[in-house]
Amino acid sequence: MNAYRGCTQNRCCRQFAVALAITVAVIALVIRPLCAGSVTPPLIVVKQLVTRVLSIVNDKQMEQADKQKKLRELGAADFDFSEMSRLALGNAWRSLTTDQRHRFVPLFTSFLQDAYLNKVQNYSGQEIQIIRARSTEPDYAQVSGRIVQQGSDSIALAFSLRREGGAWKIYDVAVDNLSTLGSYRTEFQRIMREKGFDELMRQIRDRDRELASTLGSPMGLPF
């Protein structure tokens, strides 16, 4: 009787161990793809951003100041302004001291945010289509889209993203095949070469003040 009971207990233990092992294996198989796919893909990042931006822009009940605040918050969440600052200076970034970099990044960030908010002022209900995403190299991707205008050719959009810290962040936007950072880089490097860092900071600060002074006007294109 004791032998039978011991055998039964051993069999129950083995069955429990097998069941536990199967459970752990199943959980591992389920969790692994979830973890691997937990990073929001670049295409979804851009689609969600465009949807949120347009919902804010088209909200007729929201005050202008609140719209600008929410748009700035979206930009802070989805744009990599530190990387954009570095790329805007190109090779000139290497010549900056740590202090100069710490001064440049917040100023250029403010300038970019105000520049994007001002571009929003041309918006009049155009459809923005986000079409496809492609990987350009490991941890880098490009999302393509277009602005559809009635009675006129569509305007190409391209968002460049990189994966940093487990999330995809936008570091450049090209409109009609013209890179935002590419245009700034050419000009900024010329100013740095001819007149130096302090003059570049002065010019960016002056432009930012001009942009900020016009932000009370109607909203427009989000990019």
N, CA, C and O of each residue as an XYZ file, in Angstrom:
892
protein
N       0.842     -1.192      0.000
C       0.000      0.000      0.000
C       0.881      1.247      0.000
O       0.657      2.184     -0.766
N       1.906      1.239      0.889
C       2.819      2.365      0.945
C       3.580      2.524     -0.360
O       3.822      3.639     -0.822
N       3.957      1.386     -0.952
C       4.665      1.424     -2.228
C       3.793      2.030     -3.305
O       4.252      2.836     -4.113
N       2.496      1.626     -3.310
C       1.556      2.147     -4.307
C       1.382      3.654     -4.126
O       1.362      4.428     -5.082
N       1.256      4.039     -2.826
C       1.068      5.455     -2.539
C       2.303      6.251     -2.975
O       2.184      7.343     -3.531
N       3.482      5.692     -2.716
C       4.709      6.370     -3.110
C       4.818      6.487     -4.605
O       5.263      7.509     -5.126
N       4.410      5.430     -5.306
C       4.452      5.441     -6.765
C       3.508      6.504     -7.303
O       3.835      7.258     -8.220
N       2.313      6.536     -6.692
C       1.321      7.521     -7.129
C       1.824      8.934     -6.899
O       1.658      9.814     -7.743
N       2.452      9.142     -5.722
C       2.971     10.467     -5.430
C       4.074     10.865     -6.406
O       4.138     12.005     -6.865
N       4.946      9.893     -6.714
C       6.021     10.188     -7.663
C       5.471     10.538     -9.041
O       5.944     11.456     -9.712
N       4.429      9.757     -9.450
C       3.823     10.009    -10.756
C       3.187     11.395    -10.780
O       3.297     12.120    -11.769
N       2.524     11.758     -9.688
C       1.900     13.085     -9.596
C       2.961     14.183     -9.641
O       2.785     15.226    -10.271
N       4.068     13.912     -8.948
C       5.148     14.893     -8.967
C       5.704     15.080    -10.365
O       5.954     16.203    -10.805
N       5.900     13.931    -11.078
C       6.427     14.016    -12.442
C       5.446     14.755    -13.340
O       5.847     15.595    -14.146
N       4.150     14.442    -13.202
C       3.145     15.102    -14.024
C       3.108     16.607    -13.753
O       2.962     17.430    -14.656
N       3.250     16.929    -12.440
C       3.251     18.351    -12.081
C       4.478     19.046    -12.674
O       4.391     20.164    -13.181
N       5.635     18.354    -12.599
C       6.868     18.926    -13.129
C       6.775     19.138    -14.632
O       7.202     20.167    -15.156
N       6.200     18.131    -15.331
C       6.025     18.245    -16.786
C       5.088     19.398    -17.116
O       5.354     20.198    -18.013
N       3.970     19.469    -16.362
C       2.997     20.546    -16.601
C       3.630     21.904    -16.359
O       3.393     22.854    -17.104
N       4.453     21.988    -15.287
C       5.118     23.250    -14.982
C       6.101     23.625    -16.086
O       6.184     24.786    -16.487
N       6.836     22.644    -16.566
C       7.801     22.907    -17.626
C       7.106     23.377    -18.899
O       7.562     24.309    -19.562
N       5.994     22.718    -19.231
C       5.238     23.110    -20.424
C       4.711     24.532    -20.265
O       4.761     25.331    -21.200
N       4.204     24.839    -19.070
C       3.671     26.178    -18.812
C       4.745     27.242    -18.986
O       4.526     28.272    -19.623
N       5.938     26.964    -18.392
C       7.050     27.918    -18.512
C       7.441     28.100    -19.971
O       7.705     29.218    -20.412
N       7.478     26.999    -20.723
C       7.851     27.072    -22.136
C       6.850     27.888    -22.935
O       7.220     28.710    -23.773
N       5.568     27.644    -22.659
C       4.523     28.389    -23.373
C       4.615     29.872    -23.055
O       4.524     30.717    -23.946
N       4.798     30.183    -21.754
C       4.920     31.587    -21.348
C       6.120     32.235    -22.044
O       6.037     33.376    -22.497
N       7.232     31.503    -22.127
C       8.429     32.040    -22.767
C       8.178     32.324    -24.236
O       8.617     33.344    -24.767
N       7.461     31.405    -24.896
C       7.172     31.591    -26.319
C       6.251     32.775    -26.553
O       6.357     33.471    -27.562
N       5.343     32.994    -25.603
C       4.409     34.117    -25.738
C       5.097     35.436    -25.435
O       4.919     36.417    -26.157
N       5.898     35.456    -24.346
C       6.516     36.703    -23.916
C       7.588     37.159    -24.894
O       7.719     38.356    -25.146
N       8.363     36.220    -25.453
C       9.476     36.586    -26.318
C       9.036     37.434    -27.503
O       9.612     38.500    -27.720
N       8.020     37.001    -28.297
C       7.613     37.858    -29.408
C       6.996     39.171    -28.946
O       7.112     40.190    -29.626
N       6.335     39.143    -27.779
C       5.768     40.390    -27.285
C       6.867     41.381    -26.957
O       6.756     42.564    -27.278
N       7.928     40.907    -26.322
C       9.039     41.785    -25.990
C       9.730     42.279    -27.247
O      10.085     43.453    -27.355
N       9.921     41.357    -28.212
C      10.593     41.730    -29.447
C       9.785     42.746    -30.217
O      10.354     43.606    -30.889
N       8.463     42.665    -30.135
C       7.619     43.566    -30.898
C       7.090     44.718    -30.090
O       6.183     45.416    -30.542
N       7.641     44.948    -28.877
C       7.108     45.982    -28.009
C       7.497     47.381    -28.469
O       6.841     48.352    -28.092
N       8.554     47.506    -29.280
C       8.955     48.799    -29.820
C       8.004     49.166    -30.953
O       7.847     48.410    -31.911
N       7.373     50.326    -30.837
C       6.436     50.754    -31.868
C       7.173     50.955    -33.185
O       8.144     51.711    -33.224
N       6.743     50.302    -34.271
C       7.441     50.404    -35.565
C       7.430     51.837    -36.097
O       6.538     52.615    -35.759
N       8.413     52.189    -36.925
C       8.511     53.552    -37.455
C       7.241     54.018    -38.171
O       6.819     55.161    -37.997
N       6.633     53.147    -38.972
C       5.427     53.537    -39.713
C       4.317     53.951    -38.757
O       3.624     54.940    -38.997
N       4.145     53.195    -37.672
C       3.093     53.493    -36.702
C       3.426     54.770    -35.930
O       2.538     55.568    -35.633
N       4.715     54.962    -35.605
C       5.131     56.180    -34.907
C       4.703     57.414    -35.697
O       4.128     58.353    -35.146
N       4.994     57.396    -36.995
C       4.677     58.568    -37.832
C       3.171     58.704    -38.029
O       2.637     59.811    -37.961
N       2.479     57.588    -38.274
C       1.025     57.653    -38.457
C       0.338     58.206    -37.217
O      -0.553     59.049    -37.315
N       0.754     57.731    -36.058
C       0.154     58.211    -34.813
C       0.454     59.690    -34.605
O      -0.409     60.444    -34.155
N       1.669     60.103    -34.930
C       2.031     61.509    -34.773
C       1.159     62.388    -35.663
O       0.616     63.396    -35.209
N       1.026     62.003    -36.936
C       0.222     62.798    -37.874
C      -1.229     62.861    -37.410
O      -1.850     63.924    -37.446
N      -1.766     61.731    -36.977
C      -3.157     61.695    -36.506
C      -3.350     62.625    -35.310
O      -4.333     63.363    -35.249
N      -2.420     62.590    -34.368
C      -2.537     63.427    -33.173
C      -2.381     64.904    -33.510
O      -3.102     65.751    -32.982
N      -1.430     65.206    -34.396
C      -1.221     66.596    -34.788
C      -2.476     67.162    -35.450
O      -2.920     68.262    -35.120
N      -3.038     66.405    -36.380
C      -4.219     66.887    -37.093
C      -5.420     67.019    -36.165
O      -6.243     67.918    -36.338
N      -5.526     66.130    -35.185
C      -6.646     66.230    -34.249
C      -6.544     67.509    -33.421
O      -7.557     68.124    -33.090
N      -5.323     67.901    -33.093
C      -5.115     69.147    -32.349
C      -5.387     70.356    -33.245
O      -6.092     71.286    -32.854
N      -4.819     70.327    -34.449
C      -4.971     71.445    -35.377
C      -6.437     71.687    -35.713
O      -6.866     72.834    -35.837
N      -7.208     70.609    -35.862
C      -8.604     70.721    -36.292
C      -9.594     70.905    -35.140
O     -10.799     71.016    -35.366
N      -9.090     70.936    -33.921
C      -9.974     71.103    -32.767
C     -10.385     72.573    -32.640
O      -9.597     73.405    -32.188
N     -11.590     72.881    -33.029
C     -12.059     74.267    -33.033
C     -12.376     74.779    -31.625
O     -12.526     75.984    -31.423
N     -12.475     73.880    -30.663
C     -12.782     74.287    -29.294
C     -11.522     74.620    -28.499
O     -11.608     75.217    -27.426
N     -10.371     74.245    -29.008
C      -9.129     74.416    -28.264
C      -8.520     75.792    -28.523
O      -8.458     76.248    -29.665
N      -8.078     76.439    -27.465
C      -7.432     77.733    -27.590
C      -6.083     77.583    -28.304
O      -5.436     76.538    -28.236
N      -5.685     78.654    -28.985
C      -4.437     78.628    -29.748
C      -3.242     78.283    -28.867
O      -2.393     77.478    -29.251
N      -3.178     78.885    -27.696
C      -2.051     78.622    -26.798
C      -2.010     77.156    -26.373
O      -0.930     76.579    -26.248
N      -3.174     76.552    -26.151
C      -3.233     75.142    -25.771
C      -2.796     74.253    -26.928
O      -2.133     73.237    -26.725
N      -3.173     74.644    -28.144
C      -2.747     73.871    -29.318
C      -1.226     73.869    -29.420
O      -0.613     72.822    -29.628
N      -0.628     75.028    -29.277
C       0.816     75.117    -29.376
C       1.499     74.309    -28.272
O       2.509     73.650    -28.519
N       0.957     74.357    -27.070
C       1.521     73.592    -25.959
C       1.486     72.097    -26.252
O       2.477     71.396    -26.046
N       0.344     71.611    -26.732
C       0.207     70.180    -27.025
C       1.093     69.763    -28.196
O       1.654     68.668    -28.181
N       1.226     70.611    -29.202
C       2.084     70.299    -30.345
C       3.545     70.246    -29.920
O       4.303     69.408    -30.408
N       3.944     71.128    -29.020
C       5.316     71.082    -28.508
C       5.563     69.787    -27.731
O       6.637     69.194    -27.824
N       4.565     69.359    -26.969
C       4.697     68.116    -26.202
C       4.847     66.916    -27.133
O       5.637     66.012    -26.863
N       4.082     66.908    -28.238
C       4.212     65.826    -29.211
C       5.606     65.833    -29.824
O       6.224     64.782    -29.994
N       6.091     67.015    -30.150
C       7.426     67.108    -30.733
C       8.496     66.598    -29.781
O       9.415     65.887    -30.189
N       8.373     66.964    -28.510
C       9.351     66.511    -27.519
C       9.351     64.995    -27.371
O      10.385     64.393    -27.081
N       8.181     64.379    -27.574
C       8.067     62.926    -27.409
C       8.576     62.161    -28.625
O       9.149     61.083    -28.468
N       8.384     62.688    -29.829
C       8.641     61.918    -31.046
C       9.849     62.381    -31.853
O      10.265     61.686    -32.781
N      10.427     63.545    -31.520
C      11.586     64.043    -32.258
C      12.842     63.936    -31.393
O      12.799     64.141    -30.180
N      13.946     63.615    -32.037
C      15.240     63.542    -31.365
C      15.970     64.861    -31.621
O      16.776     64.956    -32.547
N      15.690     65.873    -30.805
C      16.239     67.193    -31.051
C      17.744     67.255    -30.806
O      18.434     68.074    -31.414
N      18.254     66.412    -29.935
C      19.700     66.383    -29.715
C      20.429     65.918    -30.969
O      21.438     66.498    -31.370
N      19.900     64.858    -31.581
C      20.498     64.362    -32.818
C      20.322     65.372    -33.945
O      21.224     65.551    -34.764
N      19.179     66.026    -33.992
C      18.938     67.028    -35.026
C      19.916     68.195    -34.883
O      20.391     68.743    -35.878
N      20.206     68.563    -33.653
C      21.161     69.642    -33.415
C      22.547     69.260    -33.917
O      23.231     70.064    -34.551
N      22.951     68.039    -33.632
C      24.264     67.570    -34.074
C      24.353     67.536    -35.589
O      25.342     67.987    -36.167
N      23.322     67.003    -36.233
C      23.329     66.874    -37.687
C      23.226     68.230    -38.386
O      23.746     68.404    -39.488
N      22.560     69.181    -37.747
C      22.414     70.508    -38.356
C      23.759     71.220    -38.485
O      23.934     72.067    -39.361
N      24.706     70.878    -37.616
C      26.024     71.494    -37.677
C      27.019     70.660    -38.477
O      28.057     71.169    -38.899
N      26.708     69.378    -38.689
C      27.616     68.536    -39.460
C      28.988     68.458    -38.819
O      29.108     68.253    -37.612
N      30.020     68.622    -39.629
C      31.389     68.520    -39.118
C      31.725     69.617    -38.111
O      32.617     69.453    -37.279
N      31.006     70.734    -38.192
C      31.270     71.835    -37.264
C      30.947     71.458    -35.824
O      31.465     72.076    -34.894
N      30.103     70.460    -35.629
C      29.760     70.010    -34.276
C      30.998     69.570    -33.511
O      31.086     69.775    -32.300
N      31.950     68.969    -34.204
C      33.157     68.450    -33.544
C      34.005     69.569    -32.956
O      34.744     69.347    -31.997
N      33.908     70.746    -33.510
C      34.739     71.854    -33.047
C      34.161     72.551    -31.820
O      34.832     73.385    -31.213
N      32.930     72.223    -31.449
C      32.289     72.883    -30.313
C      32.790     72.301    -28.992
O      33.071     71.107    -28.890
N      32.896     73.159    -27.994
C      33.192     72.695    -26.645
C      31.922     72.107    -26.033
O      30.829     72.267    -26.577
N      32.074     71.435    -24.910
C      30.913     70.869    -24.218
C      29.926     71.971    -23.841
O      28.714     71.801    -23.979
N      30.449     73.094    -23.367
C      29.586     74.216    -22.990
C      28.826     74.758    -24.201
O      27.637     75.064    -24.104
N      29.506     74.877    -25.332
C      28.845     75.379    -26.539
C      27.749     74.429    -27.007
O      26.694     74.874    -27.457
N      27.986     73.147    -26.906
C      26.956     72.170    -27.286
C      25.739     72.286    -26.377
O      24.599     72.226    -26.837
N      25.993     72.452    -25.087
C      24.889     72.581    -24.132
C      24.082     73.853    -24.373
O      22.894     73.901    -24.053
N      24.708     74.871    -24.925
C      24.002     76.107    -25.258
C      23.268     75.993    -26.587
O      22.170     76.527    -26.747
N      23.877     75.299    -27.532
C      23.303     75.221    -28.885
C      22.039     74.366    -28.922
O      21.048     74.759    -29.538
N      22.060     73.207    -28.272
C      20.953     72.251    -28.396
C      19.609     72.855    -27.962
O      18.651     72.764    -28.730
N      19.486     73.465    -26.778
C      18.174     74.015    -26.405
C      17.732     75.166    -27.292
O      16.539     75.315    -27.558
N      18.684     75.994    -27.762
C      18.299     77.099    -28.637
C      17.806     76.578    -29.978
O      16.775     77.024    -30.481
N      18.535     75.640    -30.552
C      18.121     75.094    -31.841
C      16.821     74.312    -31.710
O      15.999     74.320    -32.627
N      16.625     73.637    -30.582
C      15.370     72.930    -30.324
C      14.195     73.896    -30.326
O      13.170     73.635    -30.955
N      14.346     75.014    -29.619
C      13.295     76.026    -29.581
C      13.026     76.581    -30.971
O      11.875     76.784    -31.357
N      14.098     76.824    -31.720
C      13.962     77.343    -33.089
C      13.202     76.356    -33.974
O      12.305     76.754    -34.718
N      13.557     75.070    -33.896
C      12.875     74.056    -34.704
C      11.398     73.953    -34.343
O      10.541     73.875    -35.223
N      11.109     73.952    -33.056
C       9.713     73.856    -32.626
C       8.904     75.034    -33.149
O       7.793     74.848    -33.647
N       9.442     76.233    -33.043
C       8.729     77.409    -33.533
C       8.622     77.401    -35.057
O       7.623     77.853    -35.616
N       9.662     76.882    -35.732
C       9.613     76.800    -37.192
C       8.519     75.845    -37.642
O       7.784     76.145    -38.582
N       8.402     74.684    -36.975
C       7.359     73.726    -37.332
C       5.970     74.298    -37.036
O       5.041     74.122    -37.825
N       5.836     74.976    -35.906
C       4.540     75.564    -35.569
C       4.134     76.627    -36.581
O       2.954     76.769    -36.900
N       5.111     77.371    -37.084
C       4.791     78.378    -38.093
C       4.391     77.747    -39.425
O       3.543     78.279    -40.141
N       5.009     76.605    -39.756
C       4.637     75.927    -41.001
C       3.208     75.416    -40.947
O       2.554     75.238    -41.974
N       2.741     75.185    -39.742
C       1.377     74.710    -39.566
C       0.367     75.745    -40.072
O      -0.797     75.421    -40.308
N       0.812     76.964    -40.234
C      -0.112     78.038    -40.582
C      -0.649     77.944    -42.011
O      -1.622     78.624    -42.336
N      -0.054     77.133    -42.863
C      -0.549     76.988    -44.235
C      -1.591     75.878    -44.366
O      -2.113     75.637    -45.454
N      -1.889     75.210    -43.267
C      -2.797     74.071    -43.347
C      -4.235     74.514    -43.590
O      -4.753     75.396    -42.906
N      -4.875     73.878    -44.587
C      -6.269     74.206    -44.906
C      -7.053     72.945    -45.256
O      -7.882     72.950    -46.166
N      -6.783     71.864    -44.524
C      -7.556     70.643    -44.707
C      -6.980     69.651    -45.684
O      -7.672     68.706    -46.064
N      -5.732     69.823    -46.112
C      -5.134     68.861    -47.026
C      -5.029     67.480    -46.371
O      -4.858     67.365    -45.157
N      -5.132     66.448    -47.191
C      -4.990     65.077    -46.690
C      -3.514     64.718    -46.627
O      -2.767     64.941    -47.579
N      -3.107     64.163    -45.505
C      -1.730     63.709    -45.347
C      -1.730     62.186    -45.300
O      -2.295     61.581    -44.390
N      -1.100     61.589    -46.272
C      -1.055     60.130    -46.380
C       0.335     59.628    -46.006
O       1.343     60.099    -46.532
N       0.369     58.668    -45.090
C       1.618     57.998    -44.731
C       1.586     56.631    -45.400
O       0.700     55.822    -45.125
N       2.552     56.373    -46.279
C       2.423     55.260    -47.219
C       3.234     54.035    -46.828
O       2.683     52.940    -46.713
N       4.530     54.205    -46.622
C       5.374     53.020    -46.394
C       6.586     53.377    -45.542
O       6.944     54.543    -45.373
N       7.203     52.317    -45.013
C       8.442     52.470    -44.249
C       9.474     51.497    -44.790
O       9.134     50.402    -45.238
N      10.725     51.899    -44.746
C      11.793     50.996    -45.163
C      12.997     51.211    -44.260
O      13.241     52.310    -43.761
N      13.737     50.138    -44.065
C      14.941     50.214    -43.256
C      16.092     50.686    -44.135
O      16.325     50.127    -45.206
N      16.807     51.703    -43.691
C      17.935     52.203    -44.461
C      19.254     51.580    -44.013
O      20.164     51.392    -44.821
N      19.352     51.261    -42.729
C      20.476     50.529    -42.146
C      20.054     50.147    -40.731
O      19.018     50.612    -40.258
N      20.837     49.306    -40.041
C      20.414     48.893    -38.698
C      20.097     50.089    -37.806
O      20.907     51.006    -37.668
N      18.898     50.067    -37.196
C      18.431     51.109    -36.286
C      18.116     52.429    -36.977
O      17.970     53.454    -36.311
N      18.011     52.419    -38.304
C      17.610     53.607    -39.043
C      16.505     53.237    -40.033
O      16.520     52.153    -40.616
N      15.554     54.142    -40.215
C      14.441     53.872    -41.126
C      13.945     55.168    -41.740
O      14.205     56.259    -41.235
N      13.223     55.019    -42.846
C      12.597     56.181    -43.480
C      11.138     55.861    -43.756
O      10.818     54.797    -44.286
N      10.259     56.781    -43.397
C       8.830     56.634    -43.630
C       8.421     57.659    -44.680
O       8.680     58.853    -44.533
N       7.778     57.177    -45.740
C       7.389     58.046    -46.856
C       5.901     58.361    -46.808
O       5.089     57.548    -46.364
N       5.568     59.533    -47.264
C       4.168     59.938    -47.331
C       3.995     61.053    -48.328
O       4.906     61.335    -49.107
N       2.836     61.695    -48.320
C       2.586     62.812    -49.223
C       1.432     63.656    -48.700
O       0.562     63.190    -47.965
N       1.464     64.911    -49.110
C       0.370     65.835    -48.829
C      -0.443     65.949    -50.107
O       0.068     66.386    -51.138
N      -1.707     65.558    -50.039
C      -2.577     65.563    -51.212
C      -3.333     66.886    -51.261
O      -4.033     67.249    -50.316
N      -3.182     67.605    -52.382
C      -3.829     68.892    -52.551
C      -4.791     68.847    -53.736
O      -4.444     68.337    -54.801
N      -5.954     69.362    -53.559
C      -6.922     69.395    -54.643
C      -6.468     70.388    -55.715
O      -6.101     71.525    -55.418
N      -6.504     69.925    -56.976
C      -6.143     70.778    -58.088
C      -4.668     71.042    -58.227
O      -4.273     71.929    -58.984
N      -3.837     70.298    -57.521
C      -2.397     70.500    -57.584
C      -1.687     69.178    -57.323
O      -2.269     68.240    -56.778
N      -0.437     69.121    -57.718
C       0.342     67.903    -57.485
C       0.542     67.685    -55.989
O       0.616     68.635    -55.211
N       0.628     66.424    -55.609
C       0.897     66.105    -54.213
C       2.342     66.470    -53.870
O       3.204     66.549    -54.745
N       2.585     66.688    -52.584
C       3.914     67.057    -52.102
C       4.488     65.880    -51.327
O       3.854     65.359    -50.410
N       5.683     65.470    -51.700
C       6.311     64.311    -51.050
C       6.769     64.649    -49.635
O       7.274     65.741    -49.372
N       6.582     63.689    -48.732
C       7.062     63.786    -47.363
C       7.976     62.603    -47.074
O       7.735     61.499    -47.563
N       9.002     62.819    -46.300
C       9.866     61.715    -45.871
C      10.352     61.992    -44.455
O      10.933     63.041    -44.177
N      10.107     61.042    -43.571
C      10.523     61.158    -42.173
C      11.697     60.204    -41.943
O      11.585     59.007    -42.204
N      12.799     60.723    -41.465
C      13.947     59.886    -41.123
C      13.917     59.612    -39.623
O      13.762     60.529    -38.816
N      14.069     58.333    -39.260
C      13.994     57.940    -37.852
C      15.191     57.068    -37.491
O      15.779     56.401    -38.343
N      15.532     57.090    -36.219
C      16.528     56.156    -35.712
C      16.030     55.597    -34.390
O      15.297     56.259    -33.656
N      16.439     54.369    -34.101
C      16.039     53.717    -32.858
C      17.065     54.034    -31.786
O      18.254     53.747    -31.928
N      16.576     54.633    -30.711
C      17.444     55.049    -29.616
C      16.743     54.763    -28.310
O      15.631     55.241    -28.083
N      17.384     53.980    -27.439
C      16.809     53.688    -26.138
C      15.489     52.942    -26.205
O      14.611     53.162    -25.372
N      15.338     52.062    -27.186
C      14.122     51.263    -27.283
C      12.951     51.964    -27.935
O      11.825     51.473    -27.856
N      13.182     53.103    -28.581
C      12.079     53.811    -29.244
C      12.588     54.448    -30.539
O      13.756     54.821    -30.649
N      11.686     54.563    -31.514
C      12.015     55.225    -32.770
C      11.714     56.706    -32.651
O      10.615     57.098    -32.258
N      12.707     57.535    -32.997
C      12.572     58.984    -32.926
C      12.858     59.595    -34.303
O      13.728     59.131    -35.040
N      12.111     60.633    -34.622
C      12.311     61.345    -35.886
C      13.480     62.316    -35.736
O      13.543     63.071    -34.766
N      14.413     62.295    -36.703
C      15.534     63.227    -36.632
C      15.644     64.115    -37.868
O      16.523     64.974    -37.932
N      14.770     63.921    -38.844
C      14.750     64.815    -40.005
C      13.426     64.644    -40.724
O      12.833     63.565    -40.711
N      12.965     65.721    -41.356
C      11.764     65.683    -42.188
C      12.106     66.353    -43.515
O      12.600     67.481    -43.540
N      11.842     65.657    -44.608
C      12.055     66.226    -45.941
C      10.698     66.523    -46.565
O       9.823     65.658    -46.598
N      10.525     67.725    -47.054
C       9.295     68.144    -47.722
C       9.636     68.457    -49.167
O      10.494     69.293    -49.450
N       8.954     67.775    -50.075
C       9.222     67.939    -51.510
C      10.696     67.677    -51.806
O      11.329     68.388    -52.586
N      11.223     66.636    -51.161
C      12.595     66.156    -51.349
C      13.663     67.120    -50.815
O      14.842     66.973    -51.135
N      13.260     68.092    -50.013
C      14.224     69.014    -49.415
C      14.344     68.715    -47.924
O      13.380     68.864    -47.172
N      15.523     68.297    -47.508
C      15.768     67.952    -46.109
C      15.820     69.208    -45.250
O      16.503     70.176    -45.583
N      15.093     69.178    -44.145
C      15.128     70.298    -43.209
C      16.539     70.525    -42.694
O      17.035     71.651    -42.723
N      17.182     69.479    -42.228
C      18.518     69.623    -41.653
C      19.567     69.919    -42.712
O      20.543     70.622    -42.449
N      19.365     69.379    -43.920
C      20.314     69.638    -44.998
C      20.406     71.109    -45.327
O      21.498     71.634    -45.543
N      19.259     71.783    -45.367
C      19.260     73.213    -45.681
C      19.901     74.018    -44.554
O      20.648     74.962    -44.811
N      19.613     73.647    -43.305
C      20.227     74.350    -42.178
C      21.730     74.104    -42.127
O      22.503     75.017    -41.836
N      22.142     72.874    -42.409
C      23.555     72.519    -42.269
C      24.438     73.376    -43.185
O      25.477     73.880    -42.759
N      24.023     73.535    -44.422
C      24.806     74.337    -45.367
C      24.980     75.763    -44.862
O      26.077     76.318    -44.910
N      23.901     76.346    -44.384
C      23.946     77.728    -43.903
C      24.723     77.845    -42.596
O      25.546     78.748    -42.445
N      24.471     76.945    -41.656
C      25.124     77.020    -40.350
C      26.635     76.843    -40.468
O      27.399     77.534    -39.794
N      27.063     75.922    -41.321
C      28.497     75.708    -41.484
C      29.163     76.937    -42.097
O      30.292     77.276    -41.741
N      28.471     77.600    -43.012
C      29.023     78.815    -43.610
C      29.185     79.910    -42.555
O      30.218     80.576    -42.500
N      28.156     80.094    -41.713
C      28.233     81.119    -40.666
C      29.346     80.793    -39.679
O      30.101     81.678    -39.278
N      29.450     79.528    -39.288
C      30.500     79.109    -38.364
C      31.882     79.378    -38.971
O      32.787     79.857    -38.288
N      32.026     79.072    -40.229
C      33.327     79.234    -40.900
C      33.706     80.709    -41.040
O      34.867     81.074    -40.855
N      32.727     81.554    -41.365
C      33.027     82.952    -41.650
C      32.971     83.851    -40.419
O      33.737     84.809    -40.321
N      32.055     83.546    -39.461
C      31.832     84.481    -38.362
C      31.870     83.847    -36.979
O      31.898     84.559    -35.975
N      31.872     82.516    -36.914
C      32.044     81.865    -35.627
C      30.751     81.483    -34.925
O      29.649     81.809    -35.366
N      30.929     80.778    -33.814
C      29.809     80.189    -33.079
C      28.883     81.245    -32.478
O      27.662     81.114    -32.565
N      29.439     82.275    -31.880
C      28.603     83.282    -31.220
C      27.685     83.980    -32.213
O      26.533     84.279    -31.896
N      28.193     84.240    -33.412
C      27.349     84.877    -34.429
C      26.234     83.928    -34.879
O      25.108     84.363    -35.120
N      26.545     82.644    -34.990
C      25.509     81.662    -35.338
C      24.419     81.656    -34.276
O      23.232     81.671    -34.603
N      24.812     81.634    -33.013
C      23.833     81.649    -31.930
C      22.981     82.919    -31.985
O      21.769     82.862    -31.777
N      23.604     84.053    -32.262
C      22.855     85.313    -32.323
C      21.815     85.270    -33.432
O      20.673     85.684    -33.233
N      22.213     84.767    -34.611
C      21.279     84.730    -35.741
C      20.124     83.765    -35.483
O      18.977     84.073    -35.810
N      20.413     82.606    -34.903
C      19.339     81.645    -34.601
C      18.402     82.244    -33.562
O      17.184     82.110    -33.679
N      18.954     82.905    -32.545
C      18.133     83.507    -31.495
C      17.217     84.591    -32.079
O      16.043     84.680    -31.720
N      17.768     85.415    -32.983
C      16.955     86.466    -33.602
C      15.829     85.869    -34.444
O      14.696     86.349    -34.403
N      16.142     84.829    -35.200
C      15.111     84.188    -36.028
C      14.034     83.542    -35.168
O      12.846     83.591    -35.489
N      14.471     82.938    -34.076
C      13.504     82.287    -33.192
C      12.547     83.312    -32.593
O      11.354     83.045    -32.454
N      13.065     84.474    -32.242
C      12.205     85.532    -31.704
C      11.191     85.992    -32.749
O      10.034     86.256    -32.421
N      11.624     86.088    -34.000
C      10.712     86.486    -35.071
C       9.614     85.438    -35.258
O       8.440     85.774    -35.413
N      10.012     84.170    -35.241
C       9.033     83.094    -35.391
C       8.046     83.093    -34.233
O       6.837     82.969    -34.430
N       8.580     83.235    -33.017
C       7.721     83.193    -31.836
C       6.713     84.335    -31.845
O       5.610     84.194    -31.317
N       7.088     85.476    -32.448
C       6.194     86.628    -32.459
C       4.999     86.430    -33.385
O       4.017     87.165    -33.284
N       5.066     85.442    -34.294
C       3.977     85.218    -35.255
C       3.094     84.023    -34.883
O       2.179     83.678    -35.631
N       3.358     83.393    -33.744
C       2.656     82.150    -33.427
C       1.210     82.341    -33.000
O       0.524     81.358    -32.719
N       0.738     83.548    -32.945
C      -0.665     83.747    -32.617
C      -1.564     83.646    -33.829
O      -2.785     83.716    -33.693
N      -0.986     83.482    -35.025
C      -1.788     83.400    -36.246
C      -2.379     82.027    -36.434
O      -1.991     81.109    -35.712
N      -3.322     81.825    -37.390
C      -4.029     80.549    -37.555
C      -3.090     79.381    -37.798
O      -1.993     79.557    -38.328
N      -3.523     78.183    -37.410
C      -2.710     76.978    -37.562
C      -2.635     76.563    -39.028
O      -3.516     76.902    -39.818
N      -1.587     75.832    -39.389
C      -1.412     75.383    -40.757
C      -0.780     74.018    -40.859
O      -1.004     73.186    -39.980
N      -0.009     73.746    -41.879
C       0.571     72.429    -42.107
C       1.411     71.984    -40.920
O       2.188     72.774    -40.384
N       1.268     70.724    -40.499
C       1.974     70.280    -39.314
C       3.444     69.989    -39.523
O       4.133     69.646    -38.563
N       3.962     70.112    -40.761
C       5.368     69.802    -40.989
C       5.975     70.853    -41.928
O       7.160     70.779    -42.252
